[in-house]
Amino acid sequence: MRVISSPRKMNKILLEEKMAGKSIGLVPTLGYLHKGHIALIKRARKINDIVAVSIFLNPKQFSAKAFRKYPKAPKQDLNICKAEGVDYVFMPNAGSMYPESFDSSVEVPQLIGKLNGNSIRWHYRAVLTVVAKLFNIIQPNRAYFGKKDPHQLALIKRMVLDLNFPIKIISVPTKRAKDGLALSSRNSLLTPEEREAALVIPKVIKAAEIKVKGGSTDRKAITKTMTKMIDGVSSVKLDFVAVVDADSLDADRFGDDTLIYVSVFVGGKKLTDNRVVNSSRQSRNK
């Protein structure tokens, strides 16, 4: 396993791998790897000749306070990558990704504001910009993302389509703890009391799923019930809930799948989770 910090060197090495006829699978991460990331790596390892993992805590997608508090464990991350057979780990610093002259960004205006409620809207612009940079540096054939953030996934897929990136986006179901909480690096920051409070998230999603599978099409009524459940837990602050068409993220459109999405703050830490419910009355975890 090789660890590369220079964007230019990473690009040169992986272009040579592609010219040699090898396929490349990319797993972009913020670091502090957990079982969810491992699932992405394993998926990439199955069908790609080369697996690259990027570990870059992108400062542009966080507030200064959130960036400082985000958990970090670079040695542990590298050990996990080595154990999972990763070929290349790309670990750039902020200066190499965003030199002083940097002045570009990527947006998908039509989708970017649909699900982010009261969250800071520049977040997704920063996400798309860094993902576009990673795609250009690493030139993967396939890129792997978890399904925990459907808004992010929809934006990345649209960006790839609109900007003609020759990359296949592969989404992998969310890994969960035994108590049902979706795995997230931020979970490590929760106190025992906050973690107990956070369990309202899977409960709210399950309640909404039952209504949707029961044939309810009154999305406003469902979101009202979800909001009431969250407001009943004093230490959990609602960001937003949504019950929308899974493809378009449109609350007024009814396609084959309905997305149930919850975003909250627990002790100041943002946690999200979701589930897609199929019109055939079968659900699958995101």
Sequence and secondary structure as in RCSB ss.txt:
>XXXX:A:sequence
MRVISSPRKMNKILLEEKMAGKSIGLVPTLGYLHKGHIALIKRARKINDIVAVSIFLNPKQFSAKAFRKYPKAPK
QDLNICKAEGVDYVFMPNAGSMYPESFDSSVEVPQLIGKLNGNSIRWHYRAVLTVVAKLFNIIQPNRAYFGKKDP
HQLALIKRMVLDLNFPIKIISVPTKRAKDGLALSSRNSLLTPEEREAALVIPKVIKAAEIKVKGGSTDRKAITKT
MTKMIDGVSSVKLDFVAVVDADSLDADRFGDDTLIYVSVFVGGKKLTDNRVVNSSRQSRNK
>XXXX:A:secstr
 EEE  HHHHHHHHHHHHHTT  EEEEEE SS  HHHHHHHHHHHHH SEEEEEE   GGGS HHHHHHS   HH
HHHHHHHHTT SEEE   HHHHS TT       HHHHTSS TTS THHHHHHHHHHHHHHHHH  SEEEEESS H
HHHHHHHHHHHHTT   EEEEE   B TTS B  GGGGG  HHHHHHHTHHHHHHHHHHHHHHTT   HHHHHHH
HHHHHHTSTTEEEEEEEEEETTT  TT   SEEEEEEEEEETTEEEEEEEEEETTS EEE 
